[in-house]
Amino acid sequence: MVTDGYMRSAIDYFEVTRARPSLASTLLITTWSRLSFHGADFGWGQPVVSGPVALPEKEVILFLSHGKERKSINVLLGLPAPAMEIFEELMLQI
């Protein structure tokens, strides 16, 4: 069972060792749709578009809110080519 103590211990371990957990054979799914990227102002006004410069891992699905109103979501996909082909076929069926 993953407890608060377990997570704190894992964080401490990675901070001390600077090790990076292996994500081999892992698909990372994360949502950034509630982060307030559109509220950032570096002196020249609010951003028109915001998000990561690059995906954090090769195989990742990342959800970002679209626009200031947050009425839609952008989905960034990083999938292996065979999985992307299947995903594309499934999307065309919708």
C-alpha positions as CSV (number, residue, x, y, z in Angstrom):
1,M,0.0,0.0,0.0
2,V,1.3,3.5,-0.9
3,T,1.1,5.6,2.2
4,D,2.2,9.2,2.9
5,G,5.3,7.8,4.7
6,Y,6.2,5.7,1.7
7,M,6.0,8.6,-0.7
8,R,8.0,10.8,1.6
9,S,10.7,8.1,1.9
10,A,10.8,7.7,-1.9
11,I,11.1,11.5,-2.4
12,D,13.9,11.6,0.2
13,Y,15.7,8.7,-1.5
14,F,15.6,10.4,-4.9
15,E,16.7,13.7,-3.5
16,V,19.7,12.2,-1.8
17,T,20.8,9.8,-4.6
18,R,19.7,12.0,-7.5
19,A,18.6,8.7,-9.0
20,R,15.8,8.8,-11.6
21,P,13.3,6.0,-11.4
22,S,13.1,3.7,-14.4
23,L,10.1,4.3,-16.6
24,A,10.9,1.5,-19.0
25,S,7.7,-0.1,-20.3
26,T,5.7,2.6,-18.7
27,L,3.1,4.9,-20.2
28,L,2.9,8.1,-18.3
29,I,-0.5,9.8,-18.2
30,T,-0.7,13.2,-16.6
31,T,-3.1,16.2,-16.6
32,W,-1.8,19.8,-16.5
33,S,-5.3,21.1,-17.3
34,R,-5.7,22.8,-13.9
35,L,-2.3,24.5,-13.8
36,S,-2.6,28.2,-14.3
37,F,-0.2,28.7,-17.2
38,H,-2.5,31.4,-18.6
39,G,-2.1,33.4,-15.5
40,A,1.6,33.9,-15.9
41,D,2.8,37.4,-16.7
42,F,6.5,38.0,-17.3
43,G,6.0,41.7,-18.0
44,W,4.6,41.6,-21.5
45,G,1.1,40.4,-20.8
46,Q,-0.5,37.0,-20.5
47,P,0.6,34.2,-22.8
48,V,-1.3,33.4,-26.0
49,V,-0.3,29.7,-25.9
50,S,1.5,27.9,-23.1
51,G,2.8,24.4,-22.3
52,P,5.9,22.3,-22.1
53,V,8.7,22.8,-24.6
54,A,9.2,19.0,-24.8
55,L,7.4,16.0,-23.5
56,P,8.8,14.8,-20.1
57,E,9.2,11.2,-21.4
58,K,9.1,9.5,-24.8
59,E,5.8,7.7,-24.0
60,V,3.5,10.1,-22.4
61,I,0.0,11.5,-22.7
62,L,-0.4,15.0,-21.4
63,F,-3.6,17.0,-21.0
64,L,-3.4,20.8,-21.2
65,S,-6.2,23.3,-21.0
66,H,-6.7,25.3,-24.2
67,G,-7.1,29.0,-24.0
68,K,-8.0,31.3,-21.2
69,E,-11.5,30.1,-20.9
70,R,-10.4,26.5,-20.5
71,K,-13.4,25.2,-22.5
72,S,-11.4,22.6,-24.3
73,I,-8.3,20.4,-23.7
74,N,-5.2,19.8,-25.8
75,V,-3.9,16.3,-25.7
76,L,-0.2,15.8,-26.4
77,L,0.8,12.2,-27.3
78,G,4.1,10.6,-27.2
79,L,3.6,6.9,-28.2
80,P,5.6,4.3,-30.0
81,A,4.9,4.2,-33.7
82,P,2.8,1.0,-33.7
83,A,0.6,2.3,-30.8
84,M,0.2,5.7,-32.6
85,E,-1.0,3.9,-35.7
86,I,-3.6,2.0,-33.7
87,F,-4.6,5.2,-31.9
88,E,-5.0,7.1,-35.2
89,E,-7.2,4.3,-36.6
90,L,-9.4,4.3,-33.5
91,M,-9.8,8.1,-33.7
92,L,-10.8,8.0,-37.3
93,Q,-13.6,5.6,-36.4
94,I,-15.2,8.2,-34.0
